[in-house]
Each structure stands twice: as structure tokens, then as C-alpha cells.
Amino acid sequence: MPHFKSSLRIFLALAGVAASGLACGGAWDPGVVSQAHIDLTDVRAPVVGDAARLMENLARSPLWGVRSEDGTRSAFLRVATNADPFTPQSMFLGPRIRSGHPPLGTDSASGPAMPITSSLVALGSRWQSTAVVDLGVEVLTKKPAQPASACGVPVDLGIYSTWSKQVDGNAWTTLVLQLGSVWLVIREQGAGDRSATRAALDVALDEIARVATLPDTYLARDIYADVFAVLGKPPAPLRYAGIQDRDTLGLVFETQPGFDYQHVQVDVGEPRICGGECTDPRRQADKAVDLGRPPPGDWALVVVPDNAVFLDAEQNARYGTFSGSDAFDAEIRWADAAGRPIWVGHGPFRGWER
């Protein structure tokens, strides 16, 4: 995969939240290495009465990404982060756009140079504080294992580590708040002072309140016109070069009647190189995105990370990430839950030996 050049390379990450403990006083568990004091005195969390309606609105928002599994939904708040590993700087996508920050960058080789990552696994967003930390914000319809903290009072969060007895880069905390019929989970990993968790809480509650007050009938293309002005008008394919050619793929598109957008996935195919299916079908299905039930003529954003392609030994010698020097042109195919094509494009790829 050729390197993409841009003055600013940004990825949008929907951060996954790993299962971990939460301590609000009481006995310390063996994994607790310290505690973080977070003042929730002034926090007034909204009470969500209709979880299904909220999650539907989150699914249609380009500022959130939603996955569905076993009848439950999880929503992840997108974060914009520059791609410099030495000076990472992050902002949640909504506040970034509303604050009038510069555009996210363009790239003549791939369209908008926007690594938008709708992570459906535990993937953090990179922040810059006293130390680089990974931070994830998630809304759940299923009660998490961690007990919820109470708003309106200070809380002490256990800082956990499985590798060290110090608050280092592997240490994590998890804050859980119950918002009526849904739960808000914020997980922070790193050696920071947990001020990022408190700041993220304010942003998350504001973003949830914005979505919770949407009218019964609306078009996302109107509500989020400022966001789509940055992402692009449909059809707008998005791509960002991932580590070792495991690229993130995205698409802004206009919805059509008769499609099921609650399970949207992407695959990469080329008949001569990998027998028509270059990505792993099972992995791609596991990363499918839930865009809700938008009306025809609306706009939607779908993003899928880590789209590795796989090759046999002979093709890998020529097109392999580690062993080859060439790239091959392949189809990028977006489809709905029934396999109906939403959009088909092309792009250069390099792969891994199957």
C-alpha cells in the first residue's frame, strides 16, 4: 500500500471498553494499585427512558458508531486524533467540528485522508496529557459487570493493573454511570491523572443529551450538516492506511428504499489474486456496523477498521506486506444485511500470507 501523504492525518476511533473492575470505596482487590478521585458533585446525568429510541438515534449519527450483538446494542463515541505517534492530540469529533477546527485533511491518492475507525473491538483513542493514554466512551443497553457510580458525589475509582504494582501505561480505570435504561462506560488506560476521564464525561453527557432531544422524525443529513460538510457528500469513500496495510475503510452514502442497514459490512475482492474474496468473511461479518433504520434519501456514515487482505504463498511473494513490492487493484464492496450492494469502488492493496 503506498504511503498516504497529508499535512494532517486523523483517525476517528470508536473506542471499545474492556471488562475491568470499578471500586467506589470498600476493600481493594488484588489488581488495584492505586485510586483516582473524581468529583461528580456537579454532574447531573440525563435519565433515558426509551433505550431503543436513543440507540437508534446514535446509530444514525456520524458522531457515534453502533454494533449489535445478541439483541443488544453498543454505541461508541468517535474521536479525531492526528496520526503522529510522537505528538498525539485528540478531540471528540463533534466538539472538534463545532469548535471550528481546520478540516480533517485531504489526500489526492485516496480522497479525504481520514482514518475513521469504527472499532468493534477494544481499541483506544490516543490522547495527550501528562502521558499518552487510551480512552474509550461507550453506551450500553445491557448492564455491565461493573457497579455504577452515583452522580452528585465524589467517587474513588480503583486503578487496576495486571502487569505492575504502579500506575503505568498498562494501568486502567473504568467509570460506569447508569442513565436510566442505558449505561455510560468510560475506560481510561495509561499513567495519566484520570482528568481525561472527567473531561470525557462532560463531553459524553452533552453528546447524549443532544441525541436524546432529537425530534421523532428527522434527516441526519440536516441535523449533522456540519459533520457531512467535512466528511464529504455521498458517495464519499474514505480510507486511511493502517499499520502493516490493515487499512480502515469508510463510506458516506445516501440511503435507498428496501435496504437493511442494521448490518453493513465491507469486503475486498479480486478474482485473479485471491479467488474473489481477499478479506476474511467471518472477521468482516463480526465487524459489521449497525446504522439503524434511516429513511430513504438520508445520509449515513459507515466505518470499518483493520481490513487485512490475505494471499496465497505465490501471490504473497509479489504483493505481500513483508515480502512483496507491488500492490494490486481490488474491489471495495459495501453491502447491507442481505448482501445487497450499497457501493462498489476500487483501490490498491497489499496483503498477508493466508
C-alpha positions as CSV (number, residue, x, y, z in Angstrom):
1,M,0.0,0.0,0.0
2,P,1.5,3.4,-1.0
3,H,2.0,5.7,1.9
4,F,-0.7,8.4,2.1
5,K,0.7,11.9,2.4
6,S,-1.3,14.6,4.2
7,S,-0.5,17.6,6.4
8,L,-2.9,16.2,9.0
9,R,-3.8,12.6,9.3
10,I,-6.7,12.0,11.5
11,F,-8.4,8.9,12.6
12,L,-11.8,8.7,14.2
13,A,-12.0,6.0,16.7
14,L,-15.0,4.3,18.3
15,A,-13.3,3.1,21.4
16,G,-14.1,-0.3,22.8
17,V,-14.4,-0.9,26.5
18,A,-12.7,-3.9,28.0
19,A,-14.2,-5.6,31.1
20,S,-12.5,-4.4,34.2
21,G,-13.3,-3.6,37.8
22,L,-14.6,-0.4,39.4
23,A,-14.0,0.5,43.0
24,C,-16.1,3.1,44.9
25,G,-14.6,2.7,48.3
26,G,-14.5,-0.6,50.1
27,A,-11.9,-3.3,50.0
28,W,-9.1,-3.2,47.4
29,D,-8.9,-6.1,45.0
30,P,-5.6,-7.7,44.3
31,G,-5.4,-5.9,40.9
32,V,-5.9,-2.4,42.4
33,V,-2.6,-0.5,42.5
34,S,-4.0,3.0,43.4
35,Q,-7.1,5.1,43.4
36,A,-8.3,8.1,41.4
37,H,-10.5,10.7,43.0
38,I,-13.1,12.1,40.5
39,D,-15.6,14.8,41.6
40,L,-19.1,14.1,40.3
41,T,-20.7,16.7,42.5
42,D,-21.9,18.9,39.7
43,V,-22.8,16.0,37.3
44,R,-26.5,15.8,36.5
45,A,-26.8,12.8,34.2
46,P,-29.9,12.6,31.9
47,V,-32.4,9.8,32.5
48,V,-33.0,7.8,29.4
49,G,-36.4,6.2,29.4
50,D,-36.5,4.8,25.9
51,A,-33.2,2.9,25.3
52,A,-34.3,1.7,21.8
53,R,-35.0,5.2,20.6
54,L,-31.7,6.5,21.9
55,M,-29.7,3.8,20.3
56,E,-31.5,4.2,17.0
57,N,-30.6,7.9,17.1
58,L,-27.0,7.1,18.0
59,A,-26.8,4.5,15.1
60,R,-27.9,7.2,12.6
61,S,-25.4,9.8,13.9
62,P,-22.0,10.1,12.2
63,L,-20.5,11.1,15.6
64,W,-21.2,7.6,17.0
65,G,-20.8,4.1,15.8
66,V,-23.1,1.2,16.9
67,R,-22.8,-2.5,16.8
68,S,-25.5,-5.1,17.5
69,E,-24.9,-8.5,19.0
70,D,-27.3,-11.0,20.5
71,G,-30.1,-8.4,20.6
72,T,-28.2,-5.7,22.4
73,R,-26.6,-2.6,21.1
74,S,-23.3,-0.8,22.0
75,A,-22.5,2.7,20.8
76,F,-19.0,4.1,20.7
77,L,-18.2,7.9,20.6
78,R,-15.9,8.8,17.7
79,V,-12.6,10.6,18.4
80,A,-10.5,12.5,16.0
81,T,-6.7,12.0,16.5
82,N,-3.8,13.1,14.5
83,A,-1.6,10.2,13.3
84,D,1.7,11.3,14.7
85,P,2.7,8.7,17.3
86,F,5.1,11.1,19.0
87,T,2.7,14.0,19.5
88,P,-0.8,12.5,19.6
89,Q,-3.6,15.0,20.1
90,S,-7.2,14.0,20.3
91,M,-10.6,15.6,20.3
92,F,-14.0,14.0,20.2
93,L,-15.3,14.5,16.6
94,G,-18.4,16.5,17.5
95,P,-16.7,19.2,19.6
96,R,-13.9,19.3,17.1
97,I,-16.1,20.2,14.2
98,R,-18.4,22.5,16.2
99,S,-15.3,24.4,17.5
100,G,-14.3,25.4,14.0
101,H,-11.0,23.5,13.9
102,P,-9.4,23.1,10.5
103,P,-10.7,20.5,8.1
104,L,-9.6,17.0,8.8
105,G,-7.3,16.9,5.8
106,T,-7.4,15.6,2.2
107,D,-5.3,13.3,0.2
108,S,-5.2,13.2,-3.6
109,A,-4.4,9.5,-3.6
110,S,-7.3,8.3,-1.5
111,G,-9.8,11.1,-1.2
112,P,-10.2,12.5,2.3
113,A,-7.2,11.4,4.4
114,M,-9.4,10.3,7.2
115,P,-8.7,7.1,9.0
116,I,-12.1,6.7,10.5
117,T,-12.1,3.8,12.9
118,S,-15.4,2.3,13.9
119,S,-13.7,-0.1,16.3
120,L,-15.9,-3.0,17.2
121,V,-13.2,-4.5,19.4
122,A,-11.3,-3.0,22.3
123,L,-9.5,-0.2,20.5
124,G,-8.5,3.0,22.3
125,S,-8.2,6.6,21.1
126,R,-4.9,8.3,21.7
127,W,-4.8,11.3,24.0
128,Q,-2.1,13.7,25.1
129,S,-2.0,14.5,28.8
130,T,0.9,14.0,31.3
131,A,1.2,10.7,29.5
132,V,-0.3,9.1,26.4
133,V,-3.5,7.4,27.5
134,D,-6.1,5.3,25.7
135,L,-9.6,6.5,26.3
136,G,-12.9,4.9,25.3
137,V,-16.5,6.0,25.7
138,E,-19.4,3.6,25.3
139,V,-23.2,3.5,25.8
140,L,-24.6,0.1,26.6
141,T,-28.2,-1.3,26.6
142,K,-27.0,-4.3,28.7
143,K,-26.0,-3.8,32.3
144,P,-22.2,-4.1,32.6
145,A,-20.5,-6.2,35.2
146,Q,-19.0,-3.2,36.9
147,P,-21.2,-1.4,39.5
148,A,-22.4,2.1,38.6
149,S,-21.2,5.2,40.5
150,A,-23.6,7.7,41.8
151,C,-23.8,11.2,40.4
152,G,-23.7,14.2,42.6
153,V,-20.9,12.9,44.9
154,P,-17.2,12.4,44.7
155,V,-16.1,8.9,43.8
156,D,-12.9,6.9,44.1
157,L,-12.1,4.7,41.1
158,G,-9.8,1.8,41.5
159,I,-6.7,2.0,39.2
160,Y,-6.0,-1.6,38.1
161,S,-3.0,-3.2,36.6
162,T,-2.2,-6.9,35.8
163,W,1.4,-6.2,34.9
164,S,2.7,-3.9,37.6
165,K,2.1,-2.5,41.1
166,Q,2.5,1.0,39.8
167,V,0.3,3.4,37.8
168,D,2.0,3.0,34.4
169,G,1.0,2.7,30.8
170,N,-0.9,-0.5,31.4
171,A,-3.0,0.7,34.3
172,W,-6.7,1.3,33.7
173,T,-9.8,2.7,35.4
174,T,-13.4,2.3,34.4
175,L,-16.2,4.7,35.3
176,V,-19.8,3.5,34.9
177,L,-22.9,5.7,35.2
178,Q,-26.5,4.5,34.9
179,L,-28.6,6.8,32.7
180,G,-32.0,5.4,33.2
181,S,-32.3,2.4,30.8
182,V,-28.7,2.6,29.4
183,W,-25.3,2.7,30.9
184,L,-22.4,5.0,30.1
185,V,-18.9,3.5,30.4
186,I,-15.7,5.4,30.2
187,R,-12.4,3.5,30.3
188,E,-9.0,5.1,30.6
189,Q,-5.7,3.4,30.3
190,G,-2.3,4.9,31.0
191,A,-0.3,6.7,33.6
192,G,-2.3,9.9,33.5
193,D,-4.1,11.5,36.4
194,R,-7.6,10.5,35.2
195,S,-8.5,14.1,34.4
196,A,-9.2,12.8,30.8
197,T,-12.0,10.6,32.2
198,R,-13.6,13.6,33.9
199,A,-13.3,15.7,30.8
200,A,-14.7,12.9,28.6
201,L,-17.7,12.5,30.9
202,D,-18.8,16.1,30.3
203,V,-18.5,15.6,26.5
204,A,-20.3,12.3,26.5
205,L,-23.2,13.6,28.6
206,D,-23.5,16.6,26.3
207,E,-23.5,14.4,23.2
208,I,-26.0,12.0,24.6
209,A,-28.3,14.9,25.6
210,R,-28.1,16.3,22.0
211,V,-29.2,12.9,20.6
212,A,-31.9,12.3,23.2
213,T,-33.7,15.5,22.3
214,L,-33.9,14.9,18.6
215,P,-37.4,15.0,17.1
216,D,-39.3,11.8,16.2
217,T,-38.8,12.4,12.5
218,Y,-35.6,14.0,11.1
219,L,-32.9,13.6,8.5
220,A,-29.3,13.1,9.7
221,R,-28.1,15.0,6.6
222,D,-29.8,18.1,8.1
223,I,-29.0,17.5,11.8
224,Y,-25.4,16.8,11.1
225,A,-24.9,19.1,8.1
226,D,-21.7,20.5,9.6
227,V,-20.2,17.0,10.0
228,F,-21.0,15.9,6.5
229,A,-19.6,19.1,5.2
230,V,-16.2,17.8,6.5
231,L,-16.7,14.1,5.7
232,G,-18.0,14.8,2.1
233,K,-21.2,14.5,0.2
234,P,-22.3,10.9,-0.9
235,P,-20.9,8.9,-2.3
236,A,-17.7,9.7,-0.4
237,P,-15.3,6.7,0.1
238,L,-12.9,7.2,2.9
239,R,-9.7,5.4,3.5
240,Y,-6.7,5.5,5.9
241,A,-3.5,3.5,5.7
242,G,-3.4,1.3,8.7
243,I,-0.5,-0.4,10.4
244,Q,1.0,-3.1,8.1
245,D,-1.6,-2.4,5.4
246,R,-4.5,-3.3,7.6
247,D,-6.4,-0.2,6.3
248,T,-9.5,1.5,7.7
249,L,-12.3,1.9,5.1
250,G,-15.3,4.2,5.4
251,L,-18.2,5.4,3.2
252,V,-20.6,8.3,3.3
253,F,-23.6,7.3,1.2
254,E,-27.3,8.1,0.5
255,T,-29.8,5.6,1.8
256,Q,-32.1,3.8,-0.6
257,P,-35.5,2.1,0.0
258,G,-35.6,-1.6,0.6
259,F,-32.2,-1.9,2.3
260,D,-31.4,-3.3,5.7
261,Y,-28.8,-1.0,7.2
262,Q,-28.6,-2.7,10.6
263,H,-25.8,-4.9,9.5
264,V,-23.5,-3.2,7.0
265,Q,-20.1,-4.7,6.1
266,V,-17.3,-4.3,3.7
267,D,-15.1,-6.8,1.9
268,V,-12.3,-6.6,-0.6
269,G,-12.2,-8.9,-3.6
270,E,-10.1,-9.7,-6.7
271,P,-10.8,-12.9,-8.7
272,R,-7.3,-13.4,-10.1
273,I,-5.4,-12.6,-6.9
274,C,-7.4,-14.2,-4.1
275,G,-10.3,-16.1,-5.7
276,G,-12.7,-13.2,-5.4
277,E,-12.6,-12.8,-1.6
278,C,-9.5,-11.3,-0.2
279,T,-10.7,-10.4,3.3
280,D,-11.8,-13.0,5.8
281,P,-15.7,-13.3,5.6
282,R,-16.1,-14.2,9.3
283,R,-13.9,-11.3,10.5
284,Q,-15.7,-8.9,8.3
285,A,-19.1,-10.1,9.5
286,D,-18.0,-9.7,13.1
287,K,-17.2,-6.0,12.4
288,A,-20.5,-5.2,10.7
289,V,-21.9,-1.8,11.7
290,D,-25.5,-1.0,12.7
291,L,-26.7,2.2,11.1
292,G,-30.3,1.8,12.3
293,R,-33.3,2.4,10.1
294,P,-32.8,5.6,8.3
295,P,-35.4,6.8,5.8
296,P,-34.7,6.7,2.1
297,G,-32.8,9.8,0.9
298,D,-30.9,10.3,4.2
299,W,-27.1,10.3,4.5
300,A,-25.1,7.8,6.6
301,L,-21.5,7.1,7.6
302,V,-20.2,3.6,8.0
303,V,-16.6,2.9,9.1
304,V,-14.8,-0.5,9.5
305,P,-11.2,-0.8,10.7
306,D,-8.4,-3.4,10.2
307,N,-9.3,-4.6,6.7
308,A,-6.5,-7.0,6.2
309,V,-6.4,-8.9,2.9
310,F,-4.9,-12.5,2.7
311,L,-2.9,-14.1,-0.1
312,D,-1.6,-17.5,-1.0
313,A,2.2,-18.0,-0.9
314,E,2.8,-17.3,-4.6
315,Q,0.8,-14.0,-4.6
316,N,2.3,-13.1,-1.2
317,A,5.7,-13.2,-2.7
318,R,4.7,-10.3,-5.0
319,Y,2.0,-8.4,-3.1
320,G,2.8,-9.3,0.5
321,T,3.2,-6.6,3.1
322,F,6.5,-8.0,4.3
323,S,7.7,-10.0,1.3
324,G,6.5,-8.1,-1.9
325,S,7.0,-4.8,-3.5
326,D,3.8,-4.4,-5.7
327,A,0.2,-3.6,-4.9
328,F,-2.8,-5.0,-6.8
329,D,-6.1,-3.3,-7.6
330,A,-9.2,-4.8,-5.9
331,E,-12.9,-4.1,-5.4
332,I,-14.1,-2.5,-2.2
333,R,-17.6,-3.7,-1.8
334,W,-20.1,-2.4,0.8
335,A,-23.3,-4.4,1.3
336,D,-26.4,-4.5,3.6
337,A,-27.6,-7.3,5.8
338,A,-29.0,-9.2,2.8
339,G,-25.8,-8.8,0.8
340,R,-27.3,-6.2,-1.5
341,P,-24.6,-3.8,-2.8
342,I,-24.6,-0.3,-1.3
343,W,-21.5,0.9,-3.2
344,V,-18.5,-0.7,-5.0
345,G,-15.2,1.0,-5.6
346,H,-11.6,0.1,-6.2
347,G,-8.2,0.7,-4.6
348,P,-4.7,-0.7,-4.3
349,F,-3.9,-3.3,-1.7
350,R,-1.1,-5.4,-0.3
351,G,-1.7,-8.4,1.9
352,W,-0.7,-11.1,4.3
353,E,0.0,-14.7,3.6
354,R,-3.1,-16.8,4.2
